[in-house]
Amino acid sequence: MAFQYDYNASDSRQNFAAMDAGLRAYMLRVYNWMAVALVVTGGVALAVVNTSLRDVFFHVVSSQSGWMIAPTVLGYVAIFAPLLFVMVLSFGVNRLSRSTAQILFLAFSAVMGISMASLFFAYTGTSIARTFFITAALYASVSLWGYVTNRSLTGMGSFLFMGMVGLLIAMIVNMFFHSGMVDLLVSCAGVLIFTGFTAYDTQRIKFSYQQQYAYVGPEMLAKNSIYDALSMYLNFVNLFQFLLQFLGVRNDSRS
């Protein structure tokens, strides 16, 4: 009987070690896909700004305050297209193959690059780079905390979702009122909400893997990593854009 107990304990430790190693490999895969998507987004944004693609997606128009750069018809398509990609990926989770999900994710990140090229017209390249590295440091710290903390963050999900809905409503309303104070409050709320989402999603991915480890095959895990990378990518991009409103130096600024 003693031998049986020792065997079961040893087997349990081996299973735990295998799951822990698998979890680390899975999280690394998620972060790798997210990093690839960010590289694609940044590369496409720089290509649009610095090549003739700029005239395809943006043009100069006159306004009451002078001349400004605005999206063309294709530019507006690129701005709203990411929403369509997210919907297709989200609703097609059980229907898309792994390779299709990967291709759609990379296409989504490329279209996001076109959309985010407008940031280079509004802010200096130096301030964009500085904000990116600050975002990366904050994101990595918060994500690591979400991974190692023993505190359950499950209850944050509904609260963060409600906050995101309120944030979208405030942004839409302020498009008509153009209040600087509302812009400041929205930016503060956006940083807090997507910082929270970063920790929450990291822990959610960890727990989800632990729950499905014994029941999901390698193919499904590989596909799930794309969807988890999408969530983490969106958290990073939104956090970056809200931080840029605080830290970015506008091109028309004299400071």
C-alpha positions in Angstrom: 0.0 0.0 0.0 2.9 2.3 0.8 4.4 1.6 -2.6 1.0 2.5 -4.3 0.9 5.8 -2.4 4.4 6.8 -3.5 3.7 5.8 -7.1 0.6 8.0 -7.2 2.3 10.9 -5.6 5.2 10.6 -8.1 2.7 10.3 -11.0 0.8 13.4 -9.8 4.1 15.4 -9.6 5.0 14.3 -13.1 1.5 15.3 -14.4 1.8 18.7 -12.7 5.3 19.3 -14.1 4.1 18.4 -17.6 1.1 20.7 -17.3 3.3 23.5 -16.0 5.8 23.1 -18.9 2.9 23.0 -21.4 1.4 26.1 -19.9 4.7 28.0 -20.2 5.1 26.9 -23.8 1.5 27.9 -24.5 1.9 31.3 -23.0 5.1 31.8 -25.0 3.2 30.9 -28.2 0.5 33.5 -27.3 3.1 36.2 -26.7 5.0 35.2 -29.9 1.9 35.6 -32.0 1.1 38.9 -30.3 4.6 40.1 -31.0 4.5 39.1 -34.6 1.2 41.0 -35.0 2.7 44.1 -33.4 5.6 43.9 -35.8 3.3 43.6 -38.8 1.2 46.5 -37.6 4.2 48.7 -37.0 5.8 47.7 -40.3 2.6 48.4 -42.3 2.1 51.7 -40.6 5.6 52.9 -41.4 5.2 51.7 -45.0 2.0 53.7 -45.4 3.5 56.8 -44.0 6.8 56.7 -45.9 5.8 55.4 -49.3 3.3 56.2 -52.0 0.7 54.1 -50.1 0.2 57.3 -48.1 -1.7 58.9 -51.0 -3.9 55.7 -51.3 -5.2 55.9 -47.8 -4.8 59.5 -46.8 -5.2 62.9 -48.5 -4.9 66.6 -47.5 -8.2 68.5 -47.0 -9.0 72.0 -45.8 -10.8 72.7 -42.6 -11.7 75.7 -40.4 -8.4 75.5 -38.7 -6.4 75.0 -41.9 -5.1 72.1 -43.8 -5.3 68.6 -42.3 -4.7 65.0 -43.3 -7.8 62.9 -43.5 -8.5 59.3 -44.6 -9.6 58.6 -48.2 -12.4 56.2 -48.9 -10.0 53.3 -48.7 -8.6 54.8 -45.5 -12.0 54.7 -43.9 -12.4 51.1 -45.1 -9.1 50.3 -43.3 -10.2 52.1 -40.2 -13.4 50.0 -39.8 -12.2 46.8 -41.3 -10.5 45.5 -38.1 -13.9 45.3 -36.5 -15.0 42.9 -39.2 -11.9 40.8 -38.7 -12.5 40.5 -35.0 -16.1 39.5 -35.6 -15.1 36.8 -38.1 -12.4 35.5 -35.8 -14.7 35.5 -32.7 -17.8 33.9 -34.3 -15.7 31.5 -36.4 -13.7 30.1 -33.5 -15.3 26.6 -33.9 -15.4 26.7 -37.7 -12.1 28.1 -38.8 -9.1 25.9 -39.3 -5.8 26.8 -37.5 -4.2 28.1 -40.7 -7.2 30.2 -41.6 -7.3 31.7 -38.2 -3.5 32.5 -38.4 -3.9 34.1 -41.9 -6.9 36.2 -40.7 -5.0 37.3 -37.6 -2.0 38.5 -39.6 -4.3 40.2 -42.1 -6.1 41.9 -39.2 -2.8 43.2 -37.8 -1.8 44.5 -41.3 -5.1 46.4 -41.6 -4.6 47.8 -38.1 -1.3 49.1 -39.3 -3.0 51.1 -42.1 -5.5 52.5 -39.5 -2.8 53.4 -37.0 -0.6 55.1 -39.6 -2.6 58.2 -38.9 -0.9 58.4 -35.5 2.4 59.4 -37.3 0.6 62.4 -38.8 -0.6 63.5 -35.4 2.4 62.8 -33.2 6.2 62.9 -33.6 7.9 59.7 -34.3 10.1 60.1 -31.2 7.1 60.4 -28.8 5.4 57.4 -30.5 8.6 55.3 -30.0 8.9 56.5 -26.4 5.3 55.7 -25.6 5.6 52.3 -27.2 8.4 51.3 -24.9 6.6 52.7 -21.9 3.6 50.7 -22.9 5.6 47.5 -23.4 7.2 47.9 -19.9 3.8 48.5 -18.2 2.1 45.8 -20.2 4.8 43.2 -19.4 4.7 44.1 -15.7 1.0 43.9 -15.4 0.8 40.7 -17.5 3.4 39.0 -15.3 1.5 40.0 -12.2 -1.7 38.6 -13.7 0.2 35.3 -14.3 1.8 34.8 -10.9 -0.8 36.3 -8.5 -2.9 34.0 -6.4 -5.7 36.5 -6.2 -8.6 35.6 -8.5 -9.3 38.3 -11.0 -12.5 36.6 -12.4 -14.8 39.2 -10.8 -13.0 42.0 -12.7 -14.3 40.7 -16.1 -17.9 42.1 -15.9 -16.7 45.3 -14.3 -14.1 45.9 -17.0 -16.6 45.1 -19.8 -19.1 47.6 -18.3 -16.3 50.1 -18.1 -15.3 49.6 -21.7 -19.0 50.0 -22.8 -19.2 53.3 -20.9 -15.9 54.4 -22.4 -17.1 53.8 -25.9 -20.3 55.7 -25.2 -18.3 58.7 -23.8 -16.0 58.7 -26.8 -19.0 58.7 -29.2 -20.8 61.5 -27.3 -17.6 63.6 -27.1 -17.2 63.4 -30.9 -20.1 66.0 -31.0 -19.1 68.1 -28.0 -15.3 68.1 -28.3 -14.7 68.6 -24.6 -11.1 68.6 -23.5 -12.0 67.6 -20.0 -14.0 64.6 -21.3 -11.0 63.7 -23.5 -8.8 63.7 -20.4 -11.2 61.6 -18.4 -11.6 59.1 -21.3 -7.9 58.7 -21.6 -7.5 58.1 -17.9 -10.3 55.6 -17.9 -8.9 53.9 -21.0 -5.5 53.4 -19.4 -7.0 51.9 -16.3 -9.5 49.7 -18.1 -7.0 48.1 -20.5 -4.3 47.8 -17.8 -7.0 45.8 -15.9 -7.9 43.8 -19.0 -4.2 42.9 -19.5 -4.0 41.3 -16.0 -7.4 39.7 -16.3 -6.9 38.2 -19.7 -3.4 36.8 -18.7 -5.0 35.0 -15.7 -8.0 33.9 -17.8 -5.7 32.3 -20.4 -3.7 30.6 -17.7 -6.8 29.1 -16.0 -8.3 28.2 -19.3 -5.3 26.2 -20.3 -5.1 24.4 -17.0 -8.8 23.4 -17.3 -8.6 22.2 -20.9 -5.0 20.7 -20.8 -6.2 17.1 -20.5 -9.1 17.4 -23.0 -7.9 19.5 -25.9 -5.5 18.2 -28.6 -2.5 20.1 -30.0 -4.5 21.3 -33.0 -7.1 23.0 -30.9 -4.5 24.4 -28.5 -2.7 25.9 -31.5 -5.9 27.5 -32.7 -6.8 28.8 -29.3 -3.4 30.5 -29.0 -4.4 32.7 -31.9 -7.6 33.9 -30.2 -5.7 34.5 -27.0 -3.1 36.4 -28.8 -5.8 38.5 -30.4 -7.1 39.5 -26.9 -3.7 40.4 -25.7 -2.8 42.3 -28.9 -6.0 44.4 -28.5 -5.2 45.2 -24.9 -1.7 46.3 -25.9 -2.9 48.5 -28.8 -5.6 50.2 -26.8 -3.3 50.8 -23.9 -0.7 52.3 -26.2 -3.2 54.6 -27.9 -4.6 55.9 -24.6 -1.1 56.4 -23.2 -0.1 58.3 -26.4 -2.8 60.9 -25.6 -0.8 61.7 -22.4 2.7 61.1 -23.5 2.6 61.9 -27.2 4.0 65.2 -28.6 1.9 66.5 -31.4 3.5 67.4 -34.7 2.1 71.0 -34.5 3.5 71.4 -30.9 6.4 73.7 -30.4 7.5 72.1 -27.2 
